[in-house]
Amino acid sequence: MSTARSKNVKTVAEFQRQPMEIVKQVRKTKQPVTITMQGKPGVVVVDAATYQQRIQAANLANLLEAGEQDVRAGRLRPADQVLKELGRAKKTSR
């Protein structure tokens, strides 16, 4: 195992002995650390900002997929029609 890789993979025992050091490493490097359990990946520790970015990216991917399904199914309307409807909705919501 290379040095760079070994920094990013820790056993549960190492995490129990040095939780704050591992958390500090993740926050400093912005690189995830995999915690192994019985020799297999168990959990991944990431900093909060990275986690939030990944959640946002996953949510965006889900929205794009739903849109692509609509396109494939032919559920489309002209943009000018949608914009007119949005304009009417904005005027009535005031």
Backbone as JSON, one array per atom type, in Angstrom:
{
  "sequence": "MSTARSKNVKTVAEFQRQPMEIVKQVRKTKQPVTITMQGKPGVVVVDAATYQQRIQAANLANLLEAGEQDVRAGRLRPADQVLKELGRAKKTSR",
  "N": [[0.85, -1.17, 0.0], [0.57, 2.18, -0.9], [2.06, 5.2, 0.45], [0.44, 7.53, 0.27], [-2.06, 6.39, -0.14], [-2.32, 4.87, 2.21], [-2.66, 6.85, 4.09], [-5.24, 7.55, 3.65], [-6.78, 5.42, 4.31], [-7.94, 3.8, 7.08], [-8.06, 1.67, 9.94], [-10.78, 0.52, 12.02], [-9.84, 0.33, 14.62], [-7.66, 2.12, 14.56], [-9.09, 4.48, 14.12], [-10.56, 4.59, 16.48], [-8.5, 4.99, 18.31], [-7.38, 7.42, 17.45], [-9.35, 9.54, 16.84], [-9.71, 12.4, 16.59], [-7.37, 13.22, 15.29], [-7.66, 12.03, 12.81], [-10.0, 13.26, 11.92], [-9.09, 15.91, 11.82], [-7.16, 15.62, 9.8], [-8.8, 15.03, 7.6], [-10.29, 17.41, 7.41], [-8.24, 19.22, 6.88], [-6.94, 18.27, 4.51], [-9.05, 17.83, 2.81], [-9.58, 15.44, 1.73], [-11.24, 12.31, 1.56], [-11.39, 9.79, 4.15], [-11.24, 6.37, 4.39], [-12.69, 4.11, 6.57], [-11.93, 0.99, 7.66], [-13.56, -2.11, 8.32], [-13.14, -5.13, 9.69], [-11.3, -5.62, 7.68], [-12.53, -4.71, 5.39], [-13.93, -2.0, 3.48], [-15.82, 0.17, 5.49], [-16.99, 2.62, 6.41], [-16.94, 6.05, 5.26], [-15.16, 8.94, 5.97], [-15.78, 12.28, 5.52], [-15.23, 15.81, 4.98], [-17.52, 18.39, 6.04], [-18.22, 20.33, 4.09], [-17.53, 19.1, 1.65], [-19.22, 16.89, 1.78], [-21.74, 18.2, 1.66], [-21.55, 19.33, -0.91], [-21.52, 17.01, -2.45], [-24.04, 15.94, -1.88], [-25.65, 17.96, -2.97], [-24.88, 17.72, -5.66], [-25.79, 15.13, -6.21], [-28.54, 15.5, -5.85], [-29.06, 17.33, -7.93], [-28.4, 15.71, -10.11], [-30.47, 13.84, -9.92], [-32.69, 15.48, -10.45], [-32.08, 16.25, -13.08], [-32.2, 13.77, -14.34], [-34.93, 13.17, -14.05], [-35.98, 15.17, -15.68], [-34.89, 14.38, -18.14], [-36.24, 11.99, -18.48], [-38.82, 12.96, -18.84], [-38.48, 14.26, -21.31], [-37.83, 12.06, -22.98], [-40.26, 10.73, -22.82], [-41.87, 12.44, -24.14], [-43.12, 14.52, -22.86], [-43.4, 17.55, -23.19], [-43.37, 21.16, -23.5], [-43.72, 24.23, -25.28], [-41.24, 26.74, -24.69], [-41.97, 29.46, -24.59], [-44.66, 29.33, -23.87], [-44.55, 28.26, -21.28], [-43.11, 30.29, -20.0], [-44.93, 32.41, -20.22], [-46.97, 31.39, -18.59], [-45.63, 31.33, -16.15], [-45.21, 34.05, -15.78], [-47.87, 34.95, -15.46], [-48.52, 33.57, -13.12], [-46.77, 34.77, -11.32], [-47.76, 37.38, -11.25], [-50.27, 36.99, -10.08], [-49.63, 36.05, -7.59], [-48.84, 38.12, -6.0]],
  "CA": [[0.0, 0.0, 0.0], [1.38, 3.38, -0.98], [1.95, 6.12, 1.57], [-0.73, 8.39, 0.09], [-3.25, 5.57, 0.05], [-2.43, 4.46, 3.6], [-3.18, 7.99, 4.85], [-6.66, 7.67, 3.41], [-7.44, 4.2, 4.75], [-7.64, 3.54, 8.49], [-8.88, 0.63, 10.54], [-11.64, 0.99, 13.11], [-8.98, 0.48, 15.8], [-6.94, 3.39, 14.41], [-10.05, 5.56, 14.31], [-10.87, 4.65, 17.91], [-7.33, 5.55, 19.02], [-7.04, 8.77, 16.99], [-10.46, 10.12, 16.07], [-9.51, 13.82, 16.29], [-6.29, 13.35, 14.31], [-8.21, 11.65, 11.51], [-10.92, 14.34, 11.55], [-8.25, 17.06, 11.44], [-6.57, 15.3, 8.5], [-9.84, 15.16, 6.58], [-10.61, 18.82, 7.26], [-7.08, 19.91, 6.29], [-6.63, 17.82, 3.15], [-10.3, 17.73, 2.03], [-9.61, 14.09, 1.15], [-11.96, 11.37, 2.42], [-10.66, 8.68, 4.77], [-12.06, 5.17, 4.5], [-12.49, 3.34, 7.8], [-12.2, -0.41, 7.35], [-14.1, -2.96, 9.37], [-12.79, -6.52, 9.36], [-10.54, -5.62, 6.44], [-13.32, -4.23, 4.26], [-14.4, -0.63, 3.68], [-17.03, 0.22, 6.3], [-17.54, 3.97, 6.3], [-16.02, 7.05, 4.73], [-15.23, 10.21, 6.68], [-15.51, 13.42, 4.64], [-15.52, 17.08, 5.63], [-18.9, 18.8, 5.86], [-18.4, 21.05, 2.81], [-17.49, 18.09, 0.59], [-20.46, 16.13, 1.9], [-22.82, 19.05, 1.16], [-21.39, 19.42, -2.36], [-21.91, 15.72, -3.04], [-25.5, 15.85, -1.76], [-26.21, 18.87, -3.98], [-24.63, 17.13, -6.98], [-26.7, 13.99, -6.36], [-29.89, 16.05, -6.04], [-29.11, 17.88, -9.27], [-28.43, 14.58, -11.04], [-31.82, 13.28, -9.87], [-33.58, 16.41, -11.17], [-31.78, 16.14, -14.51], [-32.72, 12.48, -14.81], [-36.38, 13.31, -14.18], [-36.2, 15.97, -16.89], [-34.58, 13.56, -19.31], [-37.34, 11.03, -18.64], [-39.92, 13.72, -19.45], [-38.15, 14.46, -22.73], [-37.97, 10.77, -23.67], [-41.68, 10.37, -22.86], [-42.57, 13.43, -24.96], [-43.83, 15.48, -22.01], [-42.73, 18.82, -23.47], [-44.18, 22.32, -23.87], [-42.87, 25.32, -25.78], [-40.7, 27.59, -23.63], [-42.73, 30.71, -24.47], [-45.89, 29.02, -23.14], [-44.18, 28.11, -19.87], [-42.74, 31.62, -19.5], [-46.17, 33.17, -20.06], [-47.64, 30.87, -17.4], [-44.88, 31.79, -14.99], [-45.5, 35.47, -15.64], [-49.22, 35.06, -14.88], [-48.47, 33.08, -11.73], [-46.05, 35.77, -10.54], [-48.66, 38.52, -11.07], [-51.37, 36.63, -9.18], [-49.13, 35.73, -6.24], [-48.5, 39.37, -5.27]],
  "C": [[0.89, 1.23, 0.0], [1.13, 4.28, 0.22], [0.71, 6.98, 1.45], [-2.01, 7.61, 0.35], [-3.41, 5.19, 1.51], [-2.91, 5.6, 4.49], [-4.69, 8.08, 4.74], [-7.45, 6.41, 3.75], [-6.98, 3.91, 6.18], [-8.54, 2.41, 8.96], [-9.77, 1.26, 11.62], [-10.8, 1.22, 14.36], [-8.19, 1.79, 15.74], [-7.88, 4.57, 14.64], [-10.43, 5.71, 15.78], [-9.73, 5.28, 18.71], [-7.1, 7.02, 18.69], [-8.18, 9.45, 16.25], [-10.21, 11.58, 15.68], [-8.41, 14.03, 15.26], [-6.82, 13.04, 12.91], [-9.17, 12.74, 11.02], [-10.14, 15.57, 11.1], [-7.62, 16.84, 10.07], [-7.59, 15.5, 7.39], [-10.16, 16.64, 6.34], [-9.48, 19.59, 6.57], [-6.89, 19.56, 4.82], [-7.85, 17.81, 2.22], [-10.4, 16.38, 1.31], [-10.36, 13.15, 2.09], [-11.02, 10.31, 3.0], [-11.64, 7.52, 4.92], [-11.69, 4.44, 5.79], [-12.88, 1.9, 7.49], [-12.7, -1.14, 8.59], [-13.89, -4.4, 8.91], [-12.16, -6.61, 7.97], [-11.27, -5.11, 5.22], [-13.77, -2.8, 4.53], [-15.73, -0.64, 4.43], [-17.74, 1.55, 6.19], [-16.48, 4.88, 5.72], [-16.24, 8.33, 5.49], [-14.85, 11.3, 5.69], [-15.82, 14.7, 5.41], [-16.92, 17.53, 5.23], [-19.13, 19.48, 4.51], [-18.42, 20.07, 1.64], [-18.77, 17.27, 0.59], [-21.62, 16.92, 1.3], [-22.75, 19.17, -0.36], [-21.85, 18.14, -3.04], [-23.42, 15.51, -2.97], [-26.15, 16.73, -2.82], [-26.04, 18.3, -5.39], [-25.57, 15.94, -7.23], [-28.13, 14.46, -6.58], [-30.06, 16.61, -7.45], [-29.18, 16.75, -10.32], [-29.82, 13.94, -11.07], [-32.81, 14.16, -10.63], [-33.35, 16.32, -12.68], [-32.32, 14.84, -15.09], [-34.23, 12.53, -14.99], [-36.73, 14.11, -15.42], [-35.94, 15.18, -18.15], [-35.67, 12.52, -19.55], [-38.55, 11.72, -19.27], [-39.68, 13.92, -20.93], [-38.35, 13.16, -23.51], [-39.44, 10.38, -23.81], [-42.51, 11.38, -23.65], [-43.38, 14.43, -24.14], [-43.11, 16.83, -22.1], [-43.75, 19.91, -23.76], [-43.23, 23.39, -24.38], [-42.46, 26.25, -24.64], [-41.53, 28.86, -23.47], [-44.04, 30.5, -23.71], [-45.61, 28.92, -21.64], [-43.85, 29.47, -19.27], [-43.97, 32.5, -19.31], [-46.91, 32.72, -18.8], [-46.94, 31.32, -16.13], [-45.13, 33.27, -14.73], [-46.86, 35.71, -15.03], [-49.21, 34.65, -13.43], [-47.8, 34.1, -10.83], [-46.96, 36.97, -10.25], [-49.76, 38.21, -10.08], [-50.91, 36.34, -7.77], [-48.82, 36.96, -5.41], [-49.6, 39.8, -4.37]]
}
